[in-house]
Amino acid sequence: MVNTRYVGTDQDDQLFSITADLAKNLLKDTTAVELEMPKADVALKDGTWLVLTAESGNYDRDAKILNLVGAVNLFHDSGYEIRTPVATIDIDKGIAQGDKAVEGHGPFGDLQAEGFRLENK
């Protein structure tokens, strides 16, 4: 599929959409799809939003798990930005995590870490 878009809500009824330049099924009769140039947008109930981008990834539509690989960028509209090579996002639970080097910045200053875990969106 070209210019694919998945739209849904998380467990708190917050809207999200995942777009990709190209998507294809990983295996027949599964809900997982491989994504090229994925971008996820999440609108939070407090009016803020979160954007995630990467070079590639896969999305399990039933589990609402998004795995991103290559130049992963997480940006929150309050000014937080985090860059890492890989990330796993549980869209339903609002958890993002990764075990590779992380660098970022925001209102708190700059950060560098060996991994990350973001909870509560």
C-alpha positions in Angstrom: 0.0 0.0 0.0 1.3 3.5 -0.9 0.7 6.5 1.4 -0.9 4.3 4.1 -2.8 5.8 7.0 -4.1 4.0 10.1 -6.3 6.0 12.4 -7.6 4.9 15.8 -7.9 5.7 19.5 -5.9 4.5 22.5 -7.3 3.1 25.8 -8.1 6.7 26.9 -9.9 7.5 23.7 -7.1 9.8 22.5 -6.8 10.0 18.7 -3.7 8.7 16.9 -2.8 8.3 13.3 0.1 6.4 11.7 1.1 7.2 8.1 3.8 5.7 6.0 5.1 6.2 2.4 4.8 2.4 1.9 3.2 -0.4 4.0 3.2 -4.2 3.4 2.0 -7.2 5.3 4.8 -9.0 7.1 3.0 -12.4 7.0 -0.3 -13.6 5.5 -3.2 -13.6 8.0 -1.4 -11.3 10.5 -2.2 -7.8 11.6 1.5 -6.7 11.5 2.6 -4.4 8.6 6.1 -3.2 7.6 6.4 0.5 7.2 8.7 2.7 5.2 9.1 6.3 6.5 6.5 6.0 9.2 5.1 9.0 11.1 2.8 8.7 14.2 0.7 11.6 15.5 -1.0 11.4 18.9 -3.4 14.0 20.1 -3.6 14.1 23.9 -6.7 15.1 25.9 -4.9 18.1 27.4 -4.7 19.6 23.9 -1.0 18.8 23.3 0.4 16.4 20.7 3.2 14.1 20.1 4.9 13.2 16.8 7.2 10.2 16.1 9.1 9.7 12.9 11.6 7.1 11.7 13.2 5.6 8.6 11.3 2.3 8.9 9.3 0.2 11.3 6.4 -2.1 11.8 3.0 -1.8 13.3 0.8 -4.5 14.9 -2.7 -3.2 14.3 -4.3 -5.4 17.0 -1.8 -4.9 19.7 -1.3 -1.2 18.8 2.5 -1.7 19.1 4.7 0.5 16.8 8.4 -0.5 16.5 10.6 2.2 14.9 14.1 1.8 13.5 16.5 4.3 12.1 16.8 8.0 13.0 13.8 7.8 15.4 12.7 11.3 16.5 10.1 11.9 19.3 8.8 15.4 19.5 6.3 16.8 22.0 4.7 20.2 21.3 5.9 21.6 24.6 9.4 21.6 23.2 10.8 18.2 24.1 12.7 16.3 21.4 14.4 12.9 21.7 16.5 11.1 19.1 17.5 7.5 19.2 18.1 4.7 16.7 15.3 2.4 17.9 12.0 2.8 19.8 9.0 0.7 20.7 5.7 2.5 21.3 2.7 0.9 23.0 0.1 3.3 21.7 -2.7 1.9 23.9 -0.8 2.2 27.2 1.1 5.4 26.2 4.6 4.0 26.8 7.7 4.5 24.6 11.0 2.8 25.3 14.3 2.0 23.7 17.6 0.4 24.9 20.0 2.3 22.5 21.8 5.6 23.0 19.5 8.6 23.4 20.1 12.3 23.1 17.6 15.1 23.4 16.7 18.5 24.6 13.7 20.5 26.0 12.8 23.0 28.6 14.7 20.9 31.2 18.0 21.3 29.2 20.0 18.6 27.2 20.2 14.9 27.9 22.2 11.9 26.9 21.4 8.4 28.1 22.0 4.7 27.2 18.2 4.1 26.8 14.8 5.6 27.8 11.3 4.8 29.0 8.5 7.4 28.7 5.3 6.7 30.5 1.9 8.4 30.7 2.4 9.8 27.1 
